[in-house]
């Protein structure tokens, strides 16, 4: 069987100008970066079209993920090729952290990929490098200001440096001037979030200026604009803000832009890319990171609520293997048939279904991403369990069959897009930050209550004192459980969520609540993806997936 990278290399792709033409884009609206990638000048697009938005999310995953991006790509290809609808994907850019870590790349798999796969998974158009540079420029400006006399009397610095690789040793560092600091992975940085949420270049600059840098000796909050940093940072990001256009193996246009993680950031591609896609296509397929308790919650409560976006339908990706894990099966036995564990683990999927349907009021379809180890009996039982709670489940095989493998799913999704629905949210924007956190924890996670540790309590007081306590929230927690404890699988009940810190991202326009032991700078695993990679004397890469 061919590897993902071999499939991608053996597929003939069309010139990116022809891909852009499928969306009605003219040559003066695109900036070609070779034959397969282009930047889109979104400021020149004046279309009033408003396509249907399809959100793809998932259950709480295994360590290697459940194929959410693969399902998204297969679904988009099926809508475009099998139903002849004008379709566009809107996905996130991969981070080098997972690429060289445990999960691997984020371009899909098998016959449902976006290409050029190797380029997208590595440096792509340099967006991540620009974000890292802009972030670390601000850090340098802060320390230089302190070194040059500290006219603003900065006493405590909140803003951290960033790097786009997993490196746990950088979580806490000591600078040459003696100040304690640390690194955040680029995907979880505030600059990444700002790029993903900015409406245009002017809004980007304003948001960069509003980054909270730290606090003075008198307790006054210091922002990036006080250091005159926003203009230089915006210059570094003037190309990165433009969405990237690529294509699937079957020629469906795909915007791949911005890449915040969902477990430690807000987990969605850029607002600009999503809205641009909606203005050009009849159907836009987008995905939100990790399970629906993380990516979908933030997509709906933050991205949609603050940007007048509303999905027509939500697709929840589930796998037999992950549900067996939630039902108590051991990792090493997931390939074996176990109907008892499957039925018990279904509680995880059921809670996600109820959340989307009852809390957010949106139509739901379950996509069962089929693996070769799934038995026919397991698939039959899982479909029956979904039907018992009043929803449809469709077995998808986009990995093996591309658009053909997602044809049935696409047909149901198109039908669901025509259902009447009205989005609601887990919290209201006027709620206090503390109330927002409690509502998400109880309504979405199923927690009994929330406890705020001392550091978090102090930050709540700072928020109230500076009238920042109405900002939306991003909860950073483990992706493996509804709770903040990765070992509480399934659909746990009667648990307490512990918030140990709050990070004010006033430029991005939200507050990050750090739950449990989650780290904003992950580390590499004992055996990571980089170990299986190689490059020959001709520059041909293998092992990249």
C-alpha positions in Angstrom: 0.0 0.0 0.0 1.3 3.5 -0.9 2.1 5.9 1.9 0.4 9.3 2.1 3.4 11.1 0.6 3.7 8.6 -2.2 0.0 9.0 -3.1 0.4 12.8 -3.1 3.5 12.6 -5.3 1.8 10.2 -7.8 -1.2 12.5 -8.2 -1.2 15.1 -11.0 -2.4 18.4 -9.6 -3.7 21.3 -11.7 -2.2 24.8 -11.8 -3.3 26.9 -8.9 -4.7 29.5 -11.2 -7.2 27.0 -12.5 -8.1 26.0 -8.9 -8.7 29.7 -8.2 -10.9 30.0 -11.3 -13.2 27.3 -9.8 -14.1 29.9 -7.1 -14.5 32.7 -9.6 -11.2 34.3 -8.6 -9.5 36.5 -11.1 -5.7 36.7 -11.7 -5.4 40.1 -10.0 -6.9 38.6 -6.8 -4.3 35.9 -6.4 -0.5 35.9 -5.9 0.9 32.6 -7.2 3.7 31.1 -5.2 4.7 28.6 -7.8 2.2 26.3 -9.6 0.5 24.8 -6.6 0.2 27.5 -3.9 -1.2 31.0 -3.9 -1.9 33.9 -1.5 -5.3 35.4 -1.9 -5.8 39.2 -1.8 -9.0 39.0 0.2 -9.3 42.8 0.3 -10.1 42.7 -3.5 -13.0 40.3 -3.2 -16.4 42.0 -3.1 -18.7 39.1 -3.5 -22.0 39.2 -1.4 -22.4 35.4 -1.7 -23.1 33.5 1.5 -22.5 29.8 1.3 -23.5 27.1 3.7 -20.9 26.4 6.5 -20.3 22.8 7.5 -18.3 22.3 10.8 -16.5 19.0 11.2 -15.6 18.1 14.8 -15.0 14.8 16.7 -15.2 12.8 19.9 -12.4 12.9 22.4 -9.6 11.3 20.4 -6.8 8.7 20.8 -3.2 10.0 20.8 -3.0 9.7 17.0 -6.3 11.4 16.2 -9.5 10.1 14.6 -9.0 11.4 11.0 -11.1 14.5 11.3 -9.1 16.4 8.6 -9.3 13.3 6.3 -13.1 13.2 6.7 -13.3 16.9 6.1 -11.4 16.6 2.8 -13.3 13.5 1.6 -16.6 15.3 2.4 -15.6 18.4 0.5 -14.5 16.3 -2.5 -17.7 14.3 -2.5 -19.9 17.5 -2.4 -17.9 19.0 -5.2 -17.4 15.9 -7.5 -20.4 13.7 -6.7 -23.0 16.4 -6.2 -21.5 19.1 -8.5 -21.7 21.8 -5.9 -19.3 24.8 -5.8 -17.3 23.8 -2.7 -14.3 25.0 -0.7 -12.3 23.8 2.3 -11.2 26.0 5.1 -8.5 24.3 7.2 -5.7 25.1 9.6 -2.0 25.2 8.8 0.0 22.3 10.4 2.4 23.1 13.3 5.9 21.6 13.2 5.2 20.4 16.8 2.9 17.6 15.9 4.6 17.0 12.5 7.8 15.9 14.2 6.0 14.7 17.4 3.3 12.1 17.9 0.4 13.0 15.6 2.3 13.7 12.4 1.1 16.2 9.8 -2.3 17.8 9.2 -3.0 17.4 5.5 -5.4 14.5 5.7 -4.4 11.0 4.6 -4.7 8.3 1.9 -6.8 9.6 -1.0 -8.3 12.5 1.0 -5.4 15.0 1.2 -4.6 18.6 0.5 -1.5 19.2 -1.6 1.4 20.0 -1.9 1.5 17.7 1.2 5.2 18.0 2.0 5.3 21.8 1.6 2.1 22.4 3.7 3.4 20.2 6.5 6.8 22.0 6.6 7.5 25.7 6.0 4.5 26.3 3.6 4.3 30.0 2.9 6.2 31.1 6.0 3.2 32.2 8.0 4.3 30.4 11.1 7.8 31.8 10.8 6.3 35.4 10.5 4.1 34.8 13.5 7.1 33.5 15.5 9.2 36.5 14.4 6.6 39.1 15.2 6.0 37.5 18.7 9.7 37.4 19.5 10.2 40.9 18.2 7.7 42.1 20.9 9.6 40.1 23.5 12.9 41.7 22.5 11.2 45.2 22.6 10.0 44.5 26.1 13.4 43.5 27.4 15.1 46.3 25.5 12.7 48.8 27.1 13.6 47.5 30.6 17.3 47.6 29.7 17.2 51.1 28.4 15.9 52.6 31.6 12.3 51.2 31.9 10.4 54.5 31.5 7.1 52.6 31.8 8.3 51.0 35.1 7.4 47.5 33.9 7.7 45.2 37.0 5.9 42.1 35.9 5.9 40.7 32.3 3.1 38.5 31.1 4.0 38.1 27.4 6.2 35.1 26.5 8.4 34.1 23.6 7.3 31.3 21.2 8.8 28.6 19.0 7.1 26.2 16.6 8.6 23.0 17.9 7.8 20.8 20.9 10.6 21.7 23.4 9.6 21.2 27.1 13.0 22.5 28.3 11.9 26.0 27.2 8.8 26.0 29.3 10.6 28.0 31.9 13.9 29.9 31.3 16.0 32.5 32.9 17.1 35.4 30.7 20.6 37.1 30.8 19.1 40.0 32.8 17.9 37.6 35.5 14.2 37.8 34.6 12.2 34.5 34.6 10.5 33.8 31.3 9.3 30.9 29.2 8.3 29.8 25.7 4.8 29.0 24.3 4.5 26.9 21.2 3.7 29.2 18.3 0.3 27.6 17.7 -0.7 28.7 21.2 0.7 32.2 21.0 -1.5 35.3 21.2 -0.1 36.5 17.9 -1.3 33.3 16.2 -4.8 33.9 17.7 -4.8 37.5 16.6 -3.9 36.5 13.0 -6.7 33.9 13.1 -9.3 36.3 14.4 -8.3 39.6 12.7 -10.9 40.9 10.2 -8.3 42.8 8.0 -4.9 44.4 8.2 -6.1 47.5 10.1 -7.8 45.2 12.7 -4.7 43.1 12.9 -2.6 46.2 13.8 -5.1 47.3 16.4 -5.2 43.9 18.0 -1.4 43.7 18.1 -1.2 47.0 19.8 -3.7 45.8 22.4 -1.6 42.8 23.5 -1.1 43.0 27.3 2.6 43.1 27.9 2.7 43.3 31.7 2.1 45.5 34.7 3.9 48.5 36.1 5.2 49.1 39.7 2.0 51.1 40.3 -0.3 48.3 39.0 -1.0 49.9 35.6 -1.4 47.5 32.7 1.2 48.0 29.9 0.2 47.2 26.3 2.3 46.6 23.1 1.1 50.0 21.8 2.7 51.7 24.8 6.0 50.3 23.5 5.1 51.4 19.9 5.5 47.8 18.7 2.4 47.3 16.7 3.6 48.9 13.4 6.7 46.8 13.2 4.9 43.6 14.1 2.2 44.3 11.4 5.0 44.7 8.8 6.2 41.2 9.6 2.7 39.9 9.2 1.4 41.8 6.2 1.8 38.7 3.9 0.8 36.1 6.5 -2.6 37.6 7.0 -3.5 36.7 3.4 -5.2 33.3 3.1 -3.3 30.5 1.4 -5.0 28.6 -1.5 -4.1 25.0 -2.3 -6.2 22.0 -3.5 -7.2 18.5 -2.7 -6.0 15.5 -4.6 -9.3 15.7 -6.5 -8.9 19.4 -7.3 -11.3 20.9 -4.7 -10.1 24.4 -3.7 -8.8 24.6 -0.1 -7.9 27.6 2.1 -5.2 26.6 4.6 -4.6 29.5 6.9 -3.6 30.0 10.6 -3.1 27.1 13.0 -4.0 27.5 16.6 -4.2 24.3 18.6 -7.6 23.5 20.2 -6.3 22.0 23.5 -4.2 25.0 24.4 -5.6 27.7 22.0 -8.9 28.3 20.1 -8.4 25.6 17.4 -9.9 27.3 14.3 -8.6 28.5 11.0 -8.7 32.2 10.3 -11.9 34.3 10.2 -10.6 35.8 7.0 -10.2 32.4 5.2 -13.6 31.2 6.4 -15.5 34.3 5.4 -13.6 34.5 2.1 -14.5 30.9 1.3 -18.2 31.6 2.2 -18.3 34.5 -0.2 -17.0 32.3 -3.0 -18.5 28.9 -2.6 -22.0 27.3 -2.1 -20.6 24.9 0.6 -17.6 25.5 2.9 -16.3 22.6 4.9 -14.2 23.6 7.9 -12.9 21.7 10.9 -12.2 22.6 14.6 -9.4 20.9 16.4 -9.7 17.8 18.7 -13.0 16.9 20.3 -16.2 18.9 20.2 -15.6 19.9 23.9 -12.5 21.9 22.7 -12.4 22.9 19.1 -16.2 23.0 18.4 -17.0 24.8 21.7 -14.5 27.5 20.8 -15.5 27.7 17.2 -19.1 28.2 18.2 -18.8 30.2 21.4 -15.9 32.4 20.3 -15.4 32.5 16.6 -19.1 32.3 15.6 -20.5 34.4 18.4 -18.1 37.3 17.7 -18.1 37.1 13.9 -21.7 36.5 12.8 -21.0 33.0 11.6 -23.4 30.0 11.9 -22.8 26.4 10.7 -25.8 24.8 8.9 -24.8 21.4 10.2 -22.1 19.8 12.5 -20.4 16.6 11.5 -19.1 14.6 14.5 -16.3 12.2 13.5 -16.2 9.0 15.6 -14.1 5.8 15.3 -14.7 2.4 16.7 -11.2 2.3 18.2 -11.6 5.5 20.2 -15.0 4.5 21.6 -13.6 1.2 22.7 -10.8 3.1 24.5 -13.5 5.2 26.2 -15.2 2.0 27.1 -12.2 0.6 29.0 -10.4 -1.4 26.4 -6.6 -1.3 26.6 -4.6 0.6 23.9 -2.8 -2.6 22.7 -6.1 -4.4 22.1 -8.0 -1.8 20.1 -7.7 -3.8 16.9 -9.7 -6.7 18.5 -13.5 -6.8 18.3 -15.1 -5.8 21.7 -18.8 -4.9 21.5 -19.0 -4.5 25.3 -16.3 -1.7 25.4 -17.8 -0.1 22.3 -21.3 0.1 23.8 -19.9 1.5 27.1 -17.7 4.0 25.3 -20.6 5.3 23.2 -21.4 7.5 26.2 -18.6 9.8 25.0 -20.1 10.2 21.5 -23.6 10.6 23.0 -22.6 13.5 25.1 -21.0 15.3 22.2 -24.2 14.7 20.1 -26.4 16.1 22.9 -24.1 19.1 23.4 -24.3 20.2 19.7 -28.0 19.5 19.5 -29.2 20.8 22.8 -26.7 23.5 23.9 -26.0 24.9 20.4 -29.2 24.0 18.7 -27.6 22.7 15.5 -28.3 19.7 13.2 -25.9 16.8 13.7 -24.5 14.0 11.5 -22.1 11.3 12.8 -19.4 10.2 10.4 -17.9 6.9 11.4 -14.4 7.0 10.0 -13.8 3.3 9.1 -10.4 1.7 9.9 -9.4 -1.7 8.4 -9.5 -3.3 11.8 -13.2 -2.4 12.4 -15.5 -5.4 12.2 -18.8 -5.3 10.4 -20.5 -6.1 13.6 -18.9 -3.2 15.5 -19.9 -0.8 12.7 -23.5 -2.1 12.7 -23.7 -1.8 16.5 -22.3 1.8 16.5 -24.8 2.9 13.8 -27.6 1.4 15.8 -26.5 3.2 19.0 -26.5 6.6 17.1 -29.9 5.9 15.6 -31.3 5.2 19.1 -30.4 8.8 20.2 -32.2 10.1 17.2 -29.4 10.9 14.7 -27.9 9.4 11.6 -24.5 7.7 11.4 -22.7 7.1 8.1 -19.6 4.9 7.6 -17.0 6.9 5.6 -14.0 5.7 3.7 -12.4 8.8 2.3 -8.9 7.5 3.3 -9.2 4.5 0.9 -11.6 5.9 -1.7 -11.5 9.7 -1.7 -14.7 11.4 -2.8 -16.5 8.0 -3.5 -15.9 6.9 0.1 -17.7 10.0 1.4 -20.5 10.2 -1.1 -23.3 8.9 1.3 -22.1 11.3 4.0 -22.1 14.2 1.6 -25.7 13.5 0.5 -27.0 13.6 4.1 -24.9 16.7 5.0 -26.4 18.6 2.0 -29.9 17.6 3.1 -29.2 18.6 6.7 -28.0 22.0 5.5 -31.6 22.7 4.4 -33.0 22.1 7.9 -34.1 25.1 9.9 -31.9 25.9 12.9 -31.0 28.8 15.1 -27.6 28.8 16.9 -27.4 29.3 20.6 -24.4 29.3 22.8 -23.0 27.9 26.0 -22.5 31.4 27.5 -23.5 35.0 26.7 -20.9 37.6 25.8 -22.1 39.8 28.7 -21.3 37.0 31.3 -18.3 37.5 33.6 -15.3 35.4 32.7 -15.8 33.3 35.8 -19.4 32.6 34.9 -18.4 31.8 31.3 -15.9 29.2 32.5 -18.5 27.7 34.9 -21.1 27.4 32.1 -18.7 25.7 29.7 -17.5 23.3 32.4 -21.0 22.3 33.5 -22.9 22.5 30.3 -20.3 21.1 27.8 -18.0 19.0 30.0 -20.6 17.7 32.4 -18.6 18.9 35.5 -20.1 19.3 38.9 -18.3 22.5 39.7 -15.2 24.7 39.0 -12.4 25.5 41.5 -10.1 28.5 40.9 -6.6 28.3 42.4 -5.0 31.4 44.0 -3.1 32.6 40.8 -6.4 32.3 38.8 -8.3 34.2 41.5 -5.8 37.0 41.5 -6.1 37.3 37.7 -9.9 37.4 38.0 -9.5 40.4 40.2 -7.1 42.0 37.7 -9.7 41.4 35.0 -12.5 43.1 37.0 -10.3 46.0 38.1 -9.4 46.8 34.4 -12.9 46.1 33.0 -11.7 43.1 31.0 -13.9 40.6 32.7 -16.5 40.3 29.9 -14.0 38.9 27.4 -14.8 35.5 25.8 -12.9 32.5 27.1 -10.6 29.8 25.8 -10.2 26.9 28.2 -6.9 25.0 27.8 -7.2 21.4 28.9 -6.5 17.8 27.9 -8.0 16.7 24.7 -8.5 13.1 25.9 -11.3 13.7 28.4 -14.3 15.9 29.0 -12.6 16.6 32.3 -9.2 18.2 33.0 -7.9 14.7 33.8 -6.8 12.7 30.8 -7.5 9.4 32.6 -11.2 10.1 33.0 -12.4 8.7 29.7 -15.9 8.1 28.5 -18.5 10.6 29.8 -17.3 11.2 33.4 -19.7 12.7 35.9 -19.4 14.4 39.4 -15.9 15.8 38.7 -14.4 19.2 39.5 -12.5 21.3 36.9 -9.5 23.1 38.4 -8.4 26.4 36.9 -4.9 27.1 38.0 -4.2 30.2 35.9 -5.7 32.8 33.6 -3.9 34.4 30.7 -5.2 37.7 29.5 -5.1 37.9 25.6 -6.6 41.3 25.2 -5.2 41.7 21.7 -6.9 38.5 20.6 -9.9 39.4 22.6 -10.2 36.5 25.0 -9.0 35.1 28.3 -7.2 31.7 28.4 -8.2 29.6 31.4 -5.5 27.0 32.1 -7.1 23.8 33.5 -5.4 20.9 35.1 -1.8 20.1 34.2 -2.0 21.2 30.5 1.2 22.7 29.2 1.4 25.6 26.7 4.8 24.3 25.5 4.5 20.6 24.9 7.4 18.1 24.7 8.4 15.4 22.3 7.3 11.8 23.1 9.6 8.9 23.8 9.2 7.8 20.2 8.2 10.7 17.9 7.5 10.9 14.2 10.9 12.5 13.4 12.6 9.1 14.1 10.9 7.6 11.1 11.8 10.3 8.6 14.6 10.3 6.0 15.9 12.3 3.1 18.0 11.0 0.3 20.8 12.6 -1.8 18.2 13.9 -4.2 16.2 15.7 -1.5 13.4 13.1 -1.6 11.7 12.9 1.8 10.1 9.8 3.2 8.3 9.1 6.5 6.5 12.4 6.5 2.8 12.0 7.0 
